[in-house]
Amino acid sequence: MLEAHGEEPRRRDQIRELLLSARAQRVRPALDDKRLTSWNALMIAALADAGALLGETRYLDAAVAAADFVWEQMRDRDGRLLRSFNSGEARIAGYLEDHAFLLEALLALYEASFEERFFVRARELGEHIITRFQDGRAGGFFVSADDAEQLIARRKDLEDTPIPSGSSSAALGLLRLAALSGEYRYEEAALGAVRLAAEIAPRYPVAFGHLLCALDLHVEGAREVALVGRDGLEPLLAVVRERYRPHIVLAGAPAETAATTAVPLLQGRIALERQATAYVCERFACQAPTADAARLRAQLS
């Protein structure tokens, strides 16, 4: 019996060698190692949120590196976003989901890092979504851009299964962009997509989870939080991030004044007595600024 057991491993190895030899005569399957803008954007947003909430700088660093790669390597000469990158080259014009997922990712990254370049890029994407993908007549957004390959019909994807649809993502991203920028034409464009599924989504919530997040943000109304100043900033940030706050958008300037900022929510804000100061606003109408973490918590409540 021992000899028989000793033979079995050797016999299996021989069989494997024979199988591998036969398989080697066939064409090997292709390796799908392309990088997609949309999928990378989903990961960027997740890493940005995790980095901010958990205080993990390596998560945030990974999000920044990925976002910079997409922006610098996955656009054409005219700055148009491309969908796929492989073998050192980006190709294929980006679809709605590429633009919308990246819009949400850049806003999440801006809120996590307060680096204005991510807000500027997000706003550029928001403009592009409205210009190239919006259905100005019936509302909502098409999957392909207005100058993409001409098909029999330009379709719209609404269901958030198994990942968010480009339409839902564009709606939520544009609503958040409107709250940070004060440009409420972004909000109007977003609501066009919400209205398309406003009746069916509450009846089948599993299929419209991301769209319902956009609807919830609109109905509840966004709270705009602006943080200005460096000294004493961490306690204020800790209050904002201490629990899940889906109705808040966050802007920050680690300086005593935000006079030259590209983020409208920060414009004109100053740090009181050289201490980090929080402004809690709704549609840019703000409560009294405060440098006290407990008072900020009360304002957010």
Helices and strands as residue ranges (DSSP letters): H 2-23, E 35-36, H 37-54, H 57-73, E 82-86, E 89-93, H 96-113, H 116-132, H 166-181, H 184-196, G 205-208, H 209-220, E 223-228, H 233-240, E 248-253, G 264-266, E 277-282, E 285-286, H 293-300
